[in-house]
């Protein structure tokens, strides 16, 4: 699963049931990759995503949020 999100979107990824669903998906062997604009404001959240085992990459200037699954 590839996820492309704006600067403030990861906070929604770590809330409530979505975090549990992502951890469950990871335990089944699915790779989740985030493409995000990393800034001081969201650095802690990006570190939390990395701690969960997700791949996080930086891309500056993202204006839309979307995901691609196969």
Residue frames as qw, qx, qy, qz and C-alpha x, y, z in Angstrom:
[[0.000, 0.892, 0.452, 0.000, 0.00, 0.00, 0.00],
 [0.413, 0.130, 0.014, 0.901, 1.42, 3.37, -1.00],
 [0.135, -0.856, -0.474, 0.157, 0.06, 6.49, 0.70],
 [0.354, 0.293, 0.062, 0.886, 0.78, 10.05, -0.43],
 [0.282, -0.806, -0.510, 0.106, -0.31, 12.68, 2.09],
 [0.116, 0.841, -0.056, 0.525, 0.11, 16.37, 2.86],
 [0.201, 0.467, -0.575, 0.641, 2.02, 17.75, 5.82],
 [0.389, -0.272, 0.501, -0.723, -0.71, 17.38, 8.45],
 [0.798, -0.003, -0.372, -0.474, -2.37, 14.14, 7.32],
 [0.509, 0.149, -0.821, 0.212, -0.33, 11.60, 9.37],
 [0.236, -0.155, 0.593, -0.754, -2.06, 12.68, 12.59],
 [0.784, 0.061, -0.008, -0.618, -5.23, 11.06, 11.22],
 [0.717, 0.270, -0.639, -0.075, -3.26, 7.89, 10.47],
 [0.292, 0.177, -0.797, 0.498, -2.38, 7.39, 14.11],
 [0.438, -0.172, 0.310, -0.826, -5.84, 7.90, 15.54],
 [0.749, -0.020, 0.347, -0.564, -8.10, 5.21, 16.98],
 [0.881, 0.126, 0.444, -0.102, -9.03, 2.19, 14.92],
 [0.639, 0.741, -0.203, -0.029, -6.97, 3.18, 11.89],
 [0.042, -0.699, 0.701, -0.139, -3.73, 2.56, 13.79],
 [0.671, -0.143, 0.696, -0.210, -4.96, -0.90, 14.83],
 [0.825, 0.506, 0.207, -0.142, -5.93, -1.67, 11.24],
 [0.413, 0.799, -0.436, 0.025, -2.52, -0.60, 9.95],
 [0.276, -0.532, 0.780, -0.178, -0.73, -2.75, 12.54],
 [0.791, 0.120, 0.559, -0.217, -2.96, -5.69, 11.65],
 [0.723, 0.683, -0.051, -0.092, -2.17, -5.19, 7.96],
 [0.141, 0.762, -0.626, 0.089, 1.57, -5.05, 8.70],
 [0.546, -0.326, 0.744, -0.205, 1.36, -8.30, 10.68],
 [0.843, 0.353, 0.381, -0.141, -0.03, -10.00, 7.54],
 [0.662, -0.088, 0.455, 0.589, 3.09, -9.06, 5.58],
 [0.354, 0.828, 0.339, 0.273, 1.72, -6.07, 3.67],
 [0.475, -0.096, -0.051, 0.874, 4.18, -3.22, 3.17],
 [0.033, 0.925, 0.377, -0.028, 2.88, 0.29, 3.83],
 [0.522, 0.031, 0.077, 0.849, 4.86, 3.20, 2.41],
 [0.011, -0.896, -0.331, 0.296, 4.22, 6.88, 3.16],
 [0.444, 0.325, 0.187, 0.814, 5.25, 9.72, 0.86],
 [0.265, -0.872, -0.397, 0.112, 4.94, 12.93, 2.89],
 [0.245, 0.750, -0.170, 0.590, 6.30, 16.44, 3.28],
 [0.697, -0.409, -0.433, 0.399, 8.33, 16.16, 6.49],
 [0.054, 0.733, -0.105, 0.669, 8.56, 19.36, 8.55],
 [0.079, 0.234, -0.672, 0.698, 9.21, 20.32, 12.17],
 [0.578, -0.140, 0.165, -0.787, 5.46, 20.32, 12.84],
 [0.933, 0.021, -0.078, -0.352, 4.99, 16.67, 11.88],
 [0.336, 0.543, -0.756, 0.145, 8.40, 15.22, 12.69],
 [0.373, -0.225, 0.771, -0.464, 7.15, 13.44, 15.83],
 [0.813, 0.256, 0.266, -0.449, 4.29, 11.87, 13.91],
 [0.682, 0.562, -0.450, -0.128, 6.65, 10.71, 11.17],
 [0.055, 0.452, -0.841, 0.292, 8.88, 9.12, 13.81],
 [0.623, -0.014, 0.599, -0.502, 5.80, 7.33, 15.19],
 [0.834, 0.435, -0.079, -0.330, 5.04, 5.99, 11.70],
 [0.451, 0.564, -0.685, 0.089, 8.62, 4.73, 11.42],
 [0.258, -0.320, 0.796, -0.445, 8.35, 3.11, 14.87],
 [0.798, 0.164, 0.341, -0.470, 5.26, 1.23, 13.64],
 [0.613, -0.077, 0.718, 0.321, 7.37, -0.29, 10.86],
 [0.542, 0.776, 0.318, -0.052, 6.19, 1.86, 7.98],
 [0.575, 0.091, 0.249, 0.774, 8.44, 3.25, 5.28],
 [0.036, 0.917, 0.262, -0.300, 8.39, 7.07, 5.28],
 [0.556, 0.165, 0.295, 0.760, 9.84, 9.20, 2.45],
 [0.033, -0.656, -0.180, 0.732, 9.91, 12.98, 1.99],
 [0.327, 0.439, 0.531, 0.647, 8.43, 14.88, -0.95],
 [0.067, -0.370, -0.244, 0.894, 8.03, 18.64, -0.65],
 [0.268, 0.191, -0.231, -0.916, 4.93, 20.43, -1.92],
 [0.051, -0.280, -0.947, -0.151, 2.31, 17.67, -1.78],
 [0.309, -0.054, 0.008, -0.950, -1.14, 19.22, -2.33],
 [0.772, -0.101, -0.293, -0.556, -3.40, 16.14, -2.34],
 [0.445, -0.311, 0.790, -0.284, -3.97, 13.00, -0.28],
 [0.846, 0.222, -0.253, -0.413, -4.41, 9.61, -1.94],
 [0.519, -0.395, 0.758, -0.015, -3.42, 5.97, -1.61],
 [0.651, 0.383, -0.537, -0.376, -2.74, 3.17, -4.06],
 [0.640, -0.272, 0.689, -0.204, -3.29, -0.47, -3.20],
 [0.437, 0.337, -0.731, -0.401, -2.74, -3.60, -5.20]]
